[in-house]
Amino acid sequence: MRQIREILRLYHEQHYSFRTISRSLMISHVAVKKVVDRAQAAGYTWSLDPQCTDNVLNQALYPHPQGRPLKRPEPDWSAIHRELARKDDLIAVVFFYWHTTLGAPIKHRSDGWMAPNY
């Protein structure tokens, strides 16, 4: 949960430093600085409008990124099916590479996250 109001109150009303605020709220001083910088860039100070709800403040400081998809695109499962039809070739090469290059032990062959979707 973001503590934007409390950060702005302590910074503007009490004139606390970033580190003092971070210790009192148990968050990093970098996070405090980022919130204060975002609030100043958006034109907010501690004299917040009573109609400025937490959601409005949150949207003003952290707008939804434009031009980026919300989720990663779903893989082309038909192409994956075609590739996995050559199981002996593909899976053996992947696991051999994973084991030799990354040093990961091969306990069993599993498809991990892909198994529920495939």
Backbone torsions as a table, in degrees:
resi	resn	phi	psi	omega
1	MET	NA	131.9	-179.2
2	ARG	-80.4	141.9	-178.5
3	GLN	-113.8	52.3	-173.3
4	ILE	-63.2	-47.0	-178.2
5	ARG	-60.3	-44.2	-178.0
6	GLU	-66.9	-39.1	177.9
7	ILE	-62.8	-46.7	-179.7
8	LEU	-65.4	-38.2	178.5
9	ARG	-64.0	-47.9	-178.5
10	LEU	-66.2	-34.5	-178.7
11	TYR	-74.8	-46.7	-173.9
12	HIS	-88.1	-38.1	-175.7
13	GLU	-86.6	-45.8	-177.1
14	GLN	-91.6	-13.8	-179.2
15	HIS	58.8	40.7	176.9
16	TYR	-80.0	154.7	176.2
17	SER	-78.7	168.0	178.7
18	PHE	-60.9	-40.8	-178.0
19	ARG	-69.0	-37.3	177.9
20	THR	-65.4	-42.4	177.8
21	ILE	-64.2	-42.2	-178.3
22	SER	-64.2	-38.3	177.9
23	ARG	-68.8	-39.0	-178.0
24	SER	-71.4	-31.6	-179.6
25	LEU	-99.7	-3.3	179.9
26	MET	57.7	48.2	172.9
27	ILE	-131.8	169.6	-177.5
28	SER	-73.8	151.8	179.0
29	HIS	-68.5	-25.3	176.8
30	VAL	-67.4	-39.9	178.1
31	ALA	-64.2	-39.1	178.3
32	VAL	-63.7	-45.7	179.5
33	LYS	-61.3	-40.9	179.8
34	LYS	-63.2	-41.9	179.3
35	VAL	-63.7	-45.2	-179.4
36	VAL	-64.5	-42.6	178.4
37	ASP	-63.4	-42.8	179.0
38	ARG	-64.9	-39.1	179.7
39	ALA	-66.3	-41.2	178.5
40	GLN	-66.7	-38.7	178.2
41	ALA	-66.3	-32.7	179.0
42	ALA	-84.9	-5.5	177.4
43	GLY	87.4	20.3	179.7
44	TYR	-100.1	137.9	170.2
45	THR	-125.1	-168.4	-177.1
46	TRP	-74.0	-24.2	178.1
47	SER	-75.1	69.9	-176.9
48	LEU	-75.9	144.8	176.6
49	ASP	-64.7	138.1	179.4
50	PRO	-61.0	-24.2	178.8
51	GLN	-83.6	-2.8	179.4
52	CYS	-82.2	96.1	-178.7
53	THR	-78.4	172.0	178.3
54	ASP	-61.7	-37.3	179.2
55	ASN	-66.0	-41.4	178.6
56	VAL	-64.8	-43.8	179.0
57	LEU	-64.8	-41.4	179.3
58	ASN	-63.7	-43.0	178.9
59	GLN	-67.5	-33.8	179.8
60	ALA	-70.5	-38.1	-178.4
61	LEU	-85.2	-31.4	-178.9
62	TYR	-127.5	72.3	179.9
63	PRO	-67.1	153.8	179.5
64	HIS	-67.4	131.1	-178.2
65	PRO	-63.4	134.4	-179.6
66	GLN	-93.1	143.2	174.8
67	GLY	85.0	-4.0	178.0
68	ARG	-110.2	140.9	178.3
69	PRO	-69.1	149.7	-179.9
70	LEU	-70.5	-37.5	-179.4
71	LYS	-123.9	159.8	172.7
72	ARG	-69.1	146.4	179.6
73	PRO	-67.6	146.7	178.6
74	GLU	-70.2	136.8	179.7
75	PRO	-64.0	158.7	175.9
76	ASP	-79.9	95.3	-172.9
77	TRP	-67.1	-27.5	177.5
78	SER	-68.2	-38.2	176.9
79	ALA	-67.5	-38.0	177.5
80	ILE	-65.4	-40.0	178.7
81	HIS	-61.4	-42.5	178.4
82	ARG	-63.1	-41.2	-179.6
83	GLU	-68.8	-38.2	-179.2
84	LEU	-77.3	-9.0	175.4
85	ALA	-65.9	-23.4	175.8
86	ARG	-95.9	53.9	-171.3
87	LYS	-54.8	-44.0	-176.2
88	ASP	-61.4	-40.0	-178.2
89	ASP	-74.1	-56.8	-170.7
90	LEU	-68.3	-53.8	-174.9
91	ILE	-65.9	-37.7	178.7
92	ALA	-63.2	-41.9	179.7
93	VAL	-66.7	-43.7	-179.5
94	VAL	-62.1	-48.1	-178.6
95	PHE	-68.4	-35.6	177.4
96	PHE	-64.1	-45.3	178.2
97	TYR	-61.8	-45.2	-178.3
98	TRP	-61.4	-41.7	-178.0
99	HIS	-72.0	-44.8	-174.6
100	THR	-79.7	-40.1	-175.5
101	THR	-81.8	-46.2	-175.8
102	LEU	-92.2	-11.5	178.9
103	GLY	72.7	20.2	-178.6
104	ALA	-82.5	133.0	178.7
105	PRO	-72.2	142.4	177.5
106	ILE	-96.8	102.5	178.3
107	LYS	-88.1	-42.7	177.7
108	HIS	-159.2	161.8	178.6
109	ARG	-92.6	117.6	175.7
110	SER	-138.7	154.2	-179.3
111	ASP	-92.5	4.2	174.5
112	GLY	58.0	-122.6	-174.9
113	TRP	-70.6	-21.3	-174.5
114	MET	-77.9	-27.0	-175.0
115	ALA	-57.1	-44.1	179.3
116	PRO	-65.8	-27.6	-176.7
117	ASN	-88.9	-20.9	-172.4
118	TYR	-92.9	NA	NA
